[in-house]
Amino acid sequence: MCGIFGITGETALTMEKSKIDSMLSSLSMRGPDDHGVERHRNCILGHTRLSILDLAQGHQPMRDGERDITITFNGEIYNYLELKTALQKRGHAFSTKSDTEVILKAYREYGEECPAYLEGMFAFAIWDEEKKTLFCARDRFGEKPFYYAATRSGGYIFGSEIKSLIASGEIDPKISREAIDIYLSLMYIPPHMSVYENVSVLPPASLLIVKDGVLATRKYWELEKKTLDTPYAVAKMKTKELLERSVKKMMAADVEVGTFLSGGVDSTLVTHFAQATANSPVKTFSVGYEDYINELPFAKEASEKFGTDHYTLQAKGEMTDHLMEISRYLDEPHADPANLAQYLVSKFARSKVKVTLTGDGADELFMGYGWYWKHHNLSWKAHFLDKALSHPFKNFIKGLEVFTPREKSFLWGAAVKSRSFVPDAISGENLGQTEKVNLFDLTFYLPGKLLSKVDRIGMMNSLETRCPFLDREFAEFAYNLPEHFKIDRKSGKLILKDLLSDIMPKEFVYRRKQGFGAPIDKWLRSEKMESFVRKTLSGTIPKYTYLKKEEVMKVLRIFYDKKDDAFSYKVWALLCLALWFDFHPPRHE
């Protein structure tokens, strides 16, 4: 895992070393082991490295030995050995053992089609001096970030994090009220935009090309729906085979690899296959919330069953210092209640390993959330219109909203008119209701809320995280399994649970899902946290450049004075937004 940045155009000719050093410094947590810069006449590429593969020869940016092309790359290519063999057969010679050089040769061989040959998580940029072209790509699900913006001189700047773009001094970031409006609904910035109007996001599974000063983007992959007609027993065996293969690929590293083991279905399966691959006990890491949400006993049970080297910790108290540290680091407001646990377990894991495997992606591919079967269990008496009109997707979207459009209109005043945040491709009439929910989860919720959290919080602790469930071959197979292999009217992830029940006791497998989120309503009501919330949300700037203070105070009164727990997530969303604004005040508003 690394940090990358680059600049094209006239700015590349004149940029001072001090600015380049600032950009490198801004990405130091993503790559504390090494850094480098390559300057061409029309392009600068920079890199900070977290050494995982080819520790001795993997320095970046990396120049090709035969053609004048240079790459800066963040991520891991899991099929790089197979791809390297294929490229050698086509006459390409290699001077390192790194996956970075494999991308360079793949670009030489396949040109703009090279990302289709890459299996892994990645964001990279290649400067082709002969063609005077910048070629960039991002992985299929958006595990690795890629932001870009136009510079004052008419060129372009890009980076792994927005802070590197700002450190260049080449942009004046302007808050996007539309992005903040969506944040107030979802507690995160959507994956197709950034918190700033003048900073763009390269979407997952997309290419970016700059030539002759013109920037263009396009998709190179789509998750297509082609439901498989296969017997359940065959599907179960194939699911096991593909997941086992994916975990084995992601265990490959020149450093030790551990796993996050919550004790849930997903992480337990990943840990089982990881330990089956390893030659020694795998280090596993768990976090609990004392008496509130505590799956530590289940994680311990799985660890003892598999023989892992297990570590646990408890999230205690209100942890306001940690919350501020997270808000200071994150480039965009993000209020997932699991951020604190993710931070604690990532920091703890980094003291032992450089890489961990996670269970992210399983809930989206195998429909593990309650909203997939909730509509079927609504009573006709209490929910007659919802049942009669059959709008599960519309109800699903309403259920996600922390602040409704009407409530947001009060917070904004007349400044912003809320619009639907659902992309047209999902809201279209050509998809079934459950399919719309699932596509939203995979293309919006997963990259926007979950993968961004895992990447950013992992990187603020210099920890690489890998997601075996998001292996391309596995994901395409899982996505196209028949729906009844995944959900019934009471539960989801049926086929994964069936797999796990061959390994663990049924009472372990089929217990109620607890999740990874913090007990927000309990925390907010502690005396210390209430004081912290009221202090943070007092004052006049910078959050009240956008929101109406009297409406924010009204939310606090309803929660604290009227003791309405239904407002806990509203308070949490406002708290995280206010903290983010405190650490990232607008420059020119």
Backbone torsions as a table, in degrees:
resi	resn	phi	psi	omega
1	MET	NA	141.4	-172.8
2	CYS	-149.8	179.5	171.1
3	GLY	-118.4	137.9	179.2
4	ILE	-127.3	152.8	170.9
5	PHE	-155.5	165.2	178.6
6	GLY	-167.9	162.3	-178.6
7	ILE	-141.2	136.5	175.0
8	THR	-121.3	162.2	176.6
9	GLY	94.7	-165.4	-175.9
10	GLU	-62.0	-28.6	179.8
11	THR	-58.7	-32.3	-179.6
12	ALA	-63.9	-25.8	179.9
13	LEU	-76.7	-33.6	-168.7
14	THR	-110.9	-7.3	-174.4
15	MET	-62.5	130.6	-179.3
16	GLU	-74.8	151.1	179.4
17	LYS	-59.3	-35.2	-178.9
18	SER	-61.9	-35.4	178.0
19	LYS	-70.1	-41.2	178.2
20	ILE	-63.4	-41.8	177.9
21	ASP	-62.2	-36.8	177.9
22	SER	-64.6	-39.5	178.2
23	MET	-66.5	-42.3	176.2
24	LEU	-60.4	-45.1	-178.6
25	SER	-62.4	-37.0	-178.5
26	SER	-64.9	-21.9	-178.6
27	LEU	-107.9	16.9	-173.2
28	SER	-64.2	-33.2	-179.8
29	MET	-70.5	-29.1	177.2
30	ARG	-72.2	-24.9	-178.3
31	GLY	-149.0	81.6	-176.2
32	PRO	-83.3	-9.5	-171.5
33	ASP	-87.7	-25.9	-174.9
34	ASP	-165.8	162.7	174.3
35	HIS	-153.3	159.8	179.9
36	GLY	-163.3	161.2	179.1
37	VAL	-140.3	138.2	172.7
38	GLU	-124.0	129.2	-178.6
39	ARG	-112.3	127.9	169.4
40	HIS	-113.0	174.7	-178.3
41	ARG	-62.8	-39.9	-176.2
42	ASN	-114.1	13.1	-177.3
43	CYS	-159.0	141.1	170.1
44	ILE	-119.2	132.8	174.3
45	LEU	-120.6	135.5	179.5
46	GLY	-128.0	160.0	-174.7
47	HIS	-156.7	138.7	167.7
48	THR	-121.5	137.3	-166.8
49	ARG	-117.5	133.8	164.1
50	LEU	-105.5	108.4	-170.1
51	SER	-74.3	118.5	-179.5
52	ILE	-123.0	-46.0	178.9
53	LEU	-118.5	147.8	178.0
54	ASP	46.3	64.8	-172.2
55	LEU	-57.7	-31.7	-174.7
56	ALA	-86.5	-34.8	-170.7
57	GLN	-114.3	7.5	-173.6
58	GLY	-90.4	22.1	-178.5
59	HIS	-58.8	141.7	177.2
60	GLN	-133.7	163.6	-7.3
61	PRO	-56.3	149.6	-175.9
62	MET	-114.1	129.5	176.7
63	ARG	-95.5	144.2	174.6
64	ASP	-70.4	146.6	-177.1
65	GLY	-77.1	-13.6	-175.1
66	GLU	-119.7	-39.1	178.3
67	ARG	-112.2	154.6	-177.9
68	ASP	-83.2	71.9	174.6
69	ILE	-128.9	145.1	-174.5
70	THR	-134.0	142.5	-178.3
71	ILE	-125.3	144.5	163.5
72	THR	-123.6	129.2	-165.1
73	PHE	-138.4	134.7	175.6
74	ASN	-121.5	122.4	176.2
75	GLY	136.1	-161.5	178.6
76	GLU	-141.7	135.0	175.3
77	ILE	-105.3	110.4	-171.6
78	TYR	-78.1	-22.4	179.4
79	ASN	-102.6	24.7	-172.4
80	TYR	-65.9	-30.3	180.0
81	LEU	-69.7	-42.9	177.5
82	GLU	-65.0	-42.0	-180.0
83	LEU	-67.0	-38.0	177.9
84	LYS	-61.4	-43.7	178.1
85	THR	-60.4	-43.4	179.5
86	ALA	-64.0	-38.4	-179.9
87	LEU	-72.3	-35.0	176.2
88	GLN	-63.1	-37.4	178.0
89	LYS	-65.7	-21.7	177.9
90	ARG	-93.2	7.9	172.6
91	GLY	99.7	6.4	-179.3
92	HIS	-85.3	133.8	178.7
93	ALA	-103.9	140.7	-176.9
94	PHE	-116.5	144.4	179.4
95	SER	-114.5	-5.3	177.7
96	THR	-131.0	173.9	176.1
97	LYS	-104.9	14.5	-172.4
98	SER	-90.3	154.6	174.7
99	ASP	-73.1	-19.5	178.5
100	THR	-61.5	-45.9	-179.5
101	GLU	-65.3	-30.4	177.7
102	VAL	-63.1	-38.6	177.4
103	ILE	-64.0	-42.8	178.3
104	LEU	-57.3	-47.4	-179.6
105	LYS	-68.5	-35.7	177.7
106	ALA	-64.2	-37.4	176.0
107	TYR	-64.1	-42.7	178.5
108	ARG	-62.4	-37.5	-176.2
109	GLU	-81.8	-42.1	-171.1
110	TYR	-112.1	-6.8	179.1
111	GLY	61.8	-135.8	-176.8
112	GLU	-66.5	-12.8	179.3
113	GLU	-87.2	-1.6	-172.9
114	CYS	-60.6	-34.4	-179.5
115	PRO	-59.5	-27.6	179.8
116	ALA	-64.4	-21.3	-179.3
117	TYR	-90.7	-7.6	-174.4
118	LEU	-95.8	127.8	174.9
119	GLU	-109.4	116.3	179.5
120	GLY	157.3	-162.4	175.5
121	MET	-115.2	131.1	-173.8
122	PHE	-162.8	152.2	164.2
123	ALA	-143.7	123.1	-177.8
124	PHE	-144.3	161.8	175.7
125	ALA	-135.6	134.5	177.6
126	ILE	-120.9	125.4	172.9
127	TRP	-97.3	120.9	178.7
128	ASP	-102.1	101.7	-174.7
129	GLU	-65.0	-36.3	-179.6
130	GLU	-64.3	-42.4	-178.3
131	LYS	-91.9	-7.0	-175.9
132	LYS	52.6	48.2	-174.3
133	THR	-129.7	137.4	171.4
134	LEU	-100.1	123.5	-179.4
135	PHE	-119.3	123.0	-176.3
136	CYS	-129.9	154.9	178.0
137	ALA	-151.9	154.3	178.5
138	ARG	-128.3	149.3	-175.0
139	ASP	-65.6	169.5	-167.8
140	ARG	-64.9	-36.2	-176.3
141	PHE	-104.8	-5.5	179.9
142	GLY	83.9	34.4	177.9
143	GLU	-68.6	-36.3	-179.9
144	LYS	-106.2	138.1	-174.5
145	PRO	-84.9	156.7	175.3
146	PHE	-154.6	110.7	177.9
147	TYR	-111.2	150.5	176.9
148	TYR	-150.5	161.7	-178.4
149	ALA	-158.6	159.7	174.5
150	ALA	-81.5	141.4	177.1
151	THR	-90.9	169.0	-178.7
152	ARG	-63.4	-30.3	-175.2
153	SER	-88.1	3.5	177.9
154	GLY	97.6	1.6	175.4
155	GLY	-92.8	-161.2	-179.7
156	TYR	-135.3	151.9	177.7
157	ILE	-131.0	143.1	179.5
158	PHE	-140.3	163.5	178.5
159	GLY	-171.9	165.3	177.5
160	SER	-68.3	-30.1	-179.2
161	GLU	-137.0	152.7	-177.6
162	ILE	-63.1	-31.2	-177.8
163	LYS	-59.7	-29.9	179.0
164	SER	-71.5	-35.3	177.1
165	LEU	-66.1	-43.4	-179.8
166	ILE	-66.3	-38.0	-179.3
167	ALA	-62.9	-22.8	-179.8
168	SER	-68.9	-22.9	-174.7
169	GLY	75.8	7.8	-175.7
170	GLU	-93.6	-7.2	177.3
171	ILE	-134.4	151.4	172.5
172	ASP	-110.9	94.9	-173.2
173	PRO	-61.7	134.3	-179.5
174	LYS	-120.6	123.7	-176.9
175	ILE	-57.8	134.9	175.0
176	SER	-92.2	112.1	177.8
177	ARG	-65.9	-31.4	177.4
178	GLU	-63.6	-42.6	179.5
179	ALA	-65.0	-42.1	178.2
180	ILE	-65.2	-36.6	178.1
181	ASP	-60.8	-43.6	178.2
182	ILE	-68.5	-37.8	175.4
183	TYR	-55.4	-42.4	-179.2
184	LEU	-63.8	-23.7	175.0
185	SER	-81.5	-43.8	-166.6
186	LEU	-112.8	-15.2	-176.5
187	MET	74.2	17.4	171.9
188	TYR	-155.1	159.0	178.0
189	ILE	-81.4	133.5	-176.5
190	PRO	-63.6	155.3	-172.7
191	PRO	-72.0	-10.6	-178.3
192	HIS	-96.8	2.5	178.9
193	MET	-147.4	166.5	174.5
194	SER	-110.8	176.7	-179.9
195	VAL	-73.3	-10.0	-180.0
196	TYR	-112.3	138.8	-179.8
197	GLU	-61.1	-35.0	-173.3
198	ASN	-103.0	19.6	171.9
199	VAL	-124.3	124.7	-177.3
200	SER	-104.6	163.9	178.6
201	VAL	-118.2	129.8	170.9
202	LEU	-75.6	119.5	-177.0
203	PRO	-64.3	158.1	173.7
204	PRO	-55.5	151.4	177.3
205	ALA	57.6	37.2	-176.7
206	SER	-129.0	156.1	174.3
207	LEU	-108.3	152.8	172.3
208	LEU	-132.8	129.5	-178.5
209	ILE	-130.2	130.5	174.3
210	VAL	-117.6	120.1	178.5
211	LYS	-143.2	132.9	-179.2
212	ASP	54.6	36.1	177.4
213	GLY	77.4	4.4	-178.8
214	VAL	-108.7	128.9	-179.8
215	LEU	-103.1	134.1	177.2
216	ALA	-138.9	147.9	176.9
217	THR	-129.3	155.0	174.2
218	ARG	-159.3	157.6	177.3
219	LYS	-80.5	146.1	174.5
220	TYR	-116.9	-2.3	-177.9
221	TRP	-158.3	144.8	173.7
222	GLU	-133.2	146.4	173.7
223	LEU	-83.9	100.1	-173.1
224	GLU	-89.7	144.2	179.1
225	LYS	-93.2	110.7	176.3
226	LYS	-140.5	80.6	-172.2
227	THR	-53.9	130.2	-176.9
228	LEU	-79.1	141.1	174.2
229	ASP	-105.5	89.7	-174.4
230	THR	-142.7	143.8	177.9
231	PRO	-62.0	151.2	-177.0
232	TYR	-59.8	-42.7	-177.6
233	ALA	-62.2	-38.2	178.1
234	VAL	-68.5	-41.8	179.6
235	ALA	-63.2	-41.2	179.5
236	LYS	-63.5	-44.8	179.9
237	MET	-64.7	-39.5	179.7
238	LYS	-68.1	-39.4	177.4
239	THR	-59.7	-45.5	178.6
240	LYS	-62.0	-46.4	-177.3
241	GLU	-61.5	-45.3	-177.5
242	LEU	-70.3	-38.4	179.6
243	LEU	-68.3	-42.6	177.7
244	GLU	-59.2	-42.4	178.9
245	ARG	-65.6	-41.3	-180.0
246	SER	-63.1	-46.2	179.6
247	VAL	-61.7	-41.3	179.8
248	LYS	-61.0	-42.7	177.9
249	LYS	-61.7	-39.6	-174.2
250	MET	-83.2	-7.0	173.1
251	MET	-81.7	-11.7	-177.7
252	ALA	-71.6	123.1	178.8
253	ALA	-171.5	158.8	175.2
254	ASP	-92.6	10.8	174.0
255	VAL	-132.0	169.6	-177.9
256	GLU	-72.0	141.1	-179.8
257	VAL	-115.8	131.0	176.5
258	GLY	-115.3	-171.9	175.4
259	THR	-136.8	151.4	165.9
260	PHE	-84.3	120.8	-177.0
261	LEU	-118.8	97.5	-179.9
262	SER	-81.3	-22.8	-173.0
263	GLY	98.0	-2.6	175.5
264	GLY	-82.1	177.0	-175.9
265	VAL	-59.0	-49.6	-170.9
266	ASP	-65.7	-54.8	-176.9
267	SER	-67.3	-28.9	179.0
268	THR	-69.6	-41.6	176.6
269	LEU	-63.2	-45.3	179.5
270	VAL	-60.2	-44.7	-179.1
271	THR	-65.1	-39.9	178.0
272	HIS	-57.2	-49.5	-178.2
273	PHE	-71.2	-32.0	177.3
274	ALA	-64.4	-45.5	-179.8
275	GLN	-67.7	-33.2	177.8
276	ALA	-66.3	-26.2	179.9
277	THR	-83.8	-33.5	-170.7
278	ALA	-77.1	155.7	177.8
279	ASN	-93.6	-8.2	179.6
280	SER	-144.7	168.2	-178.9
281	PRO	-57.5	127.5	177.7
282	VAL	-76.6	137.9	175.9
283	LYS	-77.7	126.9	-179.7
284	THR	-122.1	148.6	-171.5
285	PHE	-133.5	134.0	-178.9
286	SER	-135.8	154.7	177.1
287	VAL	-137.4	143.0	177.6
288	GLY	-127.3	170.9	179.7
289	TYR	-118.0	52.9	178.9
290	GLU	52.2	-122.7	-175.7
291	ASP	-89.4	-1.0	-174.4
292	TYR	-84.5	-68.3	178.9
293	ILE	-129.1	110.7	-172.1
294	ASN	-142.0	102.1	176.6
295	GLU	-102.8	14.1	-178.9
296	LEU	-57.3	-38.4	178.0
297	PRO	-60.8	-35.8	179.8
298	PHE	-72.2	-38.8	176.0
299	ALA	-62.2	-41.3	178.7
300	LYS	-63.5	-41.5	179.1
301	GLU	-61.0	-44.2	179.0
302	ALA	-65.5	-42.2	179.7
303	SER	-60.1	-44.9	180.0
304	GLU	-65.8	-35.4	178.5
305	LYS	-65.1	-41.6	-174.6
306	PHE	-90.9	-17.5	-179.6
307	GLY	80.4	37.7	179.0
308	THR	-87.2	166.1	174.9
309	ASP	-92.9	97.0	-164.3
310	HIS	-99.9	139.6	178.9
311	TYR	-128.9	137.6	179.7
312	THR	-131.1	156.6	172.0
313	LEU	-149.4	158.6	179.1
314	GLN	-111.0	135.3	173.0
315	ALA	-83.5	110.4	-174.0
316	LYS	-115.2	148.1	175.5
317	GLY	71.3	-168.4	-176.1
318	GLU	-84.2	-23.1	175.2
319	MET	57.1	42.6	-178.9
320	THR	-64.1	-33.6	178.9
321	ASP	-63.3	-42.1	178.2
322	HIS	-65.3	-40.3	179.7
323	LEU	-61.4	-40.9	178.0
324	MET	-68.4	-37.9	179.1
325	GLU	-63.5	-41.8	177.8
326	ILE	-64.0	-45.5	-178.9
327	SER	-63.5	-35.1	179.1
328	ARG	-66.9	-39.2	-175.8
329	TYR	-77.9	-41.1	-173.5
330	LEU	-65.6	135.0	179.4
331	ASP	-76.7	-16.7	-177.8
332	GLU	-137.7	150.3	177.8
333	PRO	-62.6	137.1	-177.0
334	HIS	-153.4	118.1	-170.8
335	ALA	-118.0	28.9	174.7
336	ASP	-58.8	123.8	179.3
337	PRO	-59.2	-19.1	179.3
338	ALA	-80.4	-4.1	-178.6
339	ASN	-56.4	-41.2	-177.3
340	LEU	-65.6	-44.5	177.9
341	ALA	-65.5	-40.0	179.1
342	GLN	-61.8	-41.2	178.7
343	TYR	-63.1	-48.1	-176.7
344	LEU	-64.0	-45.5	-177.4
345	VAL	-72.5	-31.7	177.8
346	SER	-68.9	-44.6	179.2
347	LYS	-63.1	-41.7	179.4
348	PHE	-65.4	-45.9	-178.7
349	ALA	-62.8	-37.5	-177.2
350	ARG	-64.5	-21.4	176.8
351	SER	-73.2	-12.4	-178.0
352	LYS	-117.4	-35.4	-175.0
353	VAL	-139.8	168.7	175.2
354	LYS	-103.1	-17.2	-174.0
355	VAL	-135.6	138.1	171.9
356	THR	-132.4	150.5	171.8
357	LEU	-95.8	147.0	-179.6
358	THR	-126.7	169.1	177.6
359	GLY	-98.5	12.5	-176.7
360	ASP	-61.8	141.2	178.4
361	GLY	103.1	-23.0	-177.6
362	ALA	-66.3	-44.3	-179.3
363	ASP	-61.1	-34.4	-178.9
364	GLU	-77.6	-41.4	-178.7
365	LEU	-74.8	-30.4	-175.4
366	PHE	-114.2	16.7	173.1
367	MET	54.6	58.6	-174.7
368	GLY	-90.0	-0.4	-177.1
369	TYR	-95.0	149.9	-177.4
370	GLY	-59.6	-25.4	-177.2
371	TRP	-68.3	-13.4	178.6
372	TYR	-73.6	-27.0	179.7
373	TRP	-119.6	-0.2	-178.4
374	LYS	-58.7	-45.3	-175.1
375	HIS	-59.8	-37.1	-177.5
376	HIS	-66.6	-23.0	-174.9
377	ASN	-100.6	4.9	175.3
378	LEU	-69.6	137.8	179.2
379	SER	-78.5	143.0	177.5
380	TRP	-62.7	-33.7	-177.1
381	LYS	-68.7	-45.0	-175.4
382	ALA	-86.2	-24.2	-174.4
383	HIS	-133.0	49.0	-173.6
384	PHE	-58.0	-48.1	-176.9
385	LEU	-65.4	-43.1	179.0
386	ASP	-60.9	-40.8	-179.4
387	LYS	-71.6	-41.6	-176.0
388	ALA	-70.4	-41.8	-177.4
389	LEU	-83.7	-15.4	175.7
390	SER	51.7	68.9	178.0
391	HIS	-119.5	59.9	-179.1
392	PRO	-58.0	-38.9	-177.4
393	PHE	-68.8	-43.5	178.9
394	LYS	-62.8	-40.5	178.3
395	ASN	-68.1	-35.9	177.1
396	PHE	-60.4	-46.1	179.8
397	ILE	-64.0	-42.4	177.4
398	LYS	-60.8	-38.4	-179.1
399	GLY	-67.3	-23.1	179.1
400	LEU	-78.2	-26.2	-169.5
401	GLU	-70.7	119.8	174.4
402	VAL	-74.9	-50.4	171.5
403	PHE	-110.4	128.7	177.5
404	THR	-73.6	164.1	176.4
405	PRO	-54.3	-38.8	179.1
406	ARG	-65.8	-44.4	179.5
407	GLU	-64.7	-37.5	177.9
408	LYS	-66.7	-33.9	179.5
409	SER	-62.8	-33.9	176.1
410	PHE	-70.5	-41.7	179.8
411	LEU	-63.0	-40.0	-177.1
412	TRP	-82.2	-27.6	-167.7
413	GLY	75.6	-133.7	-179.4
414	ALA	-97.9	7.4	-171.1
415	ALA	-71.8	-34.1	-173.5
416	VAL	-139.0	139.7	173.0
417	LYS	-105.4	117.9	-176.8
418	SER	-66.1	139.7	176.3
419	ARG	-124.3	162.4	178.1
420	SER	-63.2	137.6	179.2
421	PHE	-95.4	-0.2	-177.3
422	VAL	-81.1	123.2	179.3
423	PRO	-60.4	147.7	-178.7
424	ASP	-58.3	-35.4	-177.8
425	ALA	-63.6	-23.2	179.5
426	ILE	-94.8	-37.8	-176.4
427	SER	-78.2	-6.2	-178.4
428	GLY	-60.0	159.2	-175.1
429	GLU	-80.2	-8.0	-174.5
430	ASN	-84.0	3.0	180.0
431	LEU	-114.3	146.0	173.8
432	GLY	-70.7	164.5	-175.2
433	GLN	-62.3	-48.6	179.5
434	THR	-66.8	-36.7	179.1
435	GLU	-63.7	-36.7	176.9
436	LYS	-63.8	-44.6	179.1
437	VAL	-60.5	-45.5	-177.3
438	ASN	-66.1	-40.8	179.1
439	LEU	-67.1	-37.1	175.3
440	PHE	-60.8	-45.8	-179.8
441	ASP	-60.3	-43.5	-174.5
442	LEU	-76.5	-34.2	-173.6
443	THR	-107.4	-9.5	-177.3
444	PHE	-123.7	-61.8	-177.1
445	TYR	-65.6	-46.2	-177.1
446	LEU	-62.1	-55.9	179.8
447	PRO	-72.0	-34.8	-174.0
448	GLY	-75.8	-40.7	-175.9
449	LYS	-103.3	-50.0	-169.6
450	LEU	-84.6	-53.4	-176.4
451	LEU	-67.4	-35.4	176.9
452	SER	-64.4	-39.0	177.8
453	LYS	-63.3	-50.6	-176.9
454	VAL	-62.1	-42.5	-179.8
455	ASP	-67.5	-53.6	-173.7
456	ARG	-65.6	-44.5	-177.1
457	ILE	-74.2	-33.1	172.5
458	GLY	-61.9	-44.9	-176.5
459	MET	-71.1	-28.3	176.7
460	MET	-69.6	-12.4	173.7
461	ASN	-112.1	13.1	-179.8
462	SER	54.7	41.7	179.8
463	LEU	-117.7	128.4	175.5
464	GLU	-88.0	135.3	176.9
465	THR	-119.4	140.4	-178.9
466	ARG	-126.0	144.5	-172.6
467	CYS	-119.8	93.1	-177.8
468	PRO	-58.6	-30.6	-179.6
469	PHE	-68.4	-15.5	-178.3
470	LEU	-99.5	12.2	168.5
471	ASP	-55.9	134.7	-173.6
472	ARG	-55.3	-51.5	-176.6
473	GLU	-62.7	-42.8	178.8
474	PHE	-64.1	-45.8	-176.5
475	ALA	-64.2	-42.3	179.3
476	GLU	-63.6	-39.6	178.1
477	PHE	-67.1	-49.3	-177.1
478	ALA	-62.5	-41.6	-178.3
479	TYR	-60.1	-32.6	-175.0
480	ASN	-98.9	7.7	171.7
481	LEU	-66.3	147.0	177.2
482	PRO	-55.5	143.5	-176.2
483	GLU	-57.4	-36.9	-176.8
484	HIS	-73.6	-7.4	170.8
485	PHE	-79.7	-12.4	-174.1
486	LYS	-110.7	-43.6	-174.6
487	ILE	-134.2	153.2	164.6
488	ASP	-127.4	-158.5	-176.4
489	ARG	-82.5	-0.1	-177.1
490	LYS	-126.2	-18.3	-169.8
491	SER	-157.4	165.8	177.0
492	GLY	-124.1	-179.7	179.3
493	LYS	54.7	39.7	-173.6
494	LEU	-58.0	-44.8	-175.6
495	ILE	-70.8	-33.9	176.0
496	LEU	-68.0	-40.6	178.4
497	LYS	-65.0	-37.7	177.1
498	ASP	-63.4	-40.7	176.3
499	LEU	-61.4	-46.5	-177.2
500	LEU	-67.7	-29.9	-179.0
501	SER	-69.7	-13.5	172.2
502	ASP	-78.2	-11.3	-174.9
503	ILE	-114.9	-42.4	-175.3
504	MET	-117.3	159.6	178.6
505	PRO	-59.9	150.0	-176.5
506	LYS	-62.5	-34.9	179.3
507	GLU	-67.1	-25.9	173.5
508	PHE	-71.9	-45.1	-173.0
509	VAL	-72.5	-42.6	-169.1
510	TYR	-101.6	20.2	174.6
511	ARG	-72.6	167.8	-178.8
512	ARG	-69.2	136.2	179.2
513	LYS	-67.8	132.8	-179.9
514	GLN	-103.8	-31.2	-179.1
515	GLY	83.9	179.8	-171.8
516	PHE	-114.6	-0.6	-174.5
517	GLY	-76.1	158.1	-179.5
518	ALA	-82.2	157.4	176.3
519	PRO	-76.5	70.7	-171.3
520	ILE	-56.3	-46.5	-176.7
521	ASP	-61.7	-37.4	178.9
522	LYS	-70.3	-44.6	-179.2
523	TRP	-61.6	-45.3	-175.7
524	LEU	-63.0	-24.4	-176.4
525	ARG	-87.9	-4.3	176.2
526	SER	-68.9	151.9	-176.8
527	GLU	-60.3	-43.3	-179.3
528	LYS	-65.0	-42.7	-178.6
529	MET	-70.2	-38.1	177.4
530	GLU	-59.7	-44.0	178.1
531	SER	-61.8	-41.2	179.6
532	PHE	-64.4	-42.8	179.9
533	VAL	-63.4	-47.6	-177.4
534	ARG	-65.1	-37.9	179.2
535	LYS	-67.7	-43.4	-178.4
536	THR	-64.6	-38.0	-176.1
537	LEU	-91.4	7.0	174.9
538	SER	-88.7	-177.4	179.3
539	GLY	84.8	-170.9	-174.5
540	THR	-123.3	-24.1	-176.6
541	ILE	-135.3	157.6	-1.8
542	PRO	-92.9	-12.7	-173.9
543	LYS	-63.0	-28.5	-177.0
544	TYR	-86.5	9.1	163.7
545	THR	-66.9	-24.6	-174.3
546	TYR	-115.1	-45.8	-175.4
547	LEU	-99.5	155.8	178.5
548	LYS	-86.8	119.1	-173.8
549	LYS	-59.7	-40.0	-176.9
550	GLU	-63.2	-30.8	178.6
551	GLU	-75.2	-35.4	175.7
552	VAL	-64.7	-43.9	178.9
553	MET	-63.4	-31.7	178.1
554	LYS	-65.3	-40.0	176.9
555	VAL	-61.5	-43.3	179.1
556	LEU	-62.7	-40.8	-179.4
557	ARG	-64.1	-41.1	-179.5
558	ILE	-64.4	-40.0	-178.2
559	PHE	-75.3	-49.4	-173.6
560	TYR	-84.9	-44.7	-175.4
561	ASP	-83.0	-41.6	179.2
562	LYS	-90.9	-5.0	176.5
563	LYS	54.2	47.0	178.4
564	ASP	-95.1	102.6	-177.1
565	ASP	-65.7	-17.9	178.5
566	ALA	-64.2	-15.2	-178.6
567	PHE	-97.7	6.8	-175.4
568	SER	-63.0	-43.0	-179.0
569	TYR	-72.4	-27.4	174.4
570	LYS	-65.1	-44.5	178.4
571	VAL	-63.4	-43.5	-179.2
572	TRP	-63.0	-42.8	179.0
573	ALA	-62.1	-42.3	179.3
574	LEU	-68.6	-38.1	178.2
575	LEU	-62.3	-49.6	-178.6
576	CYS	-65.0	-35.9	177.3
577	LEU	-66.8	-43.9	-180.0
578	ALA	-63.6	-41.7	177.9
579	LEU	-63.0	-41.6	179.7
580	TRP	-62.6	-43.8	178.2
581	PHE	-63.0	-37.2	178.9
582	ASP	-60.7	-38.0	-178.5
583	PHE	-90.2	-15.2	-179.5
584	HIS	-133.1	62.5	-176.1
585	PRO	-64.0	141.9	177.6
586	PRO	-58.8	143.6	-176.8
587	ARG	-91.8	-39.1	-174.5
588	HIS	-139.2	76.1	-180.0
589	GLU	-121.2	NA	NA
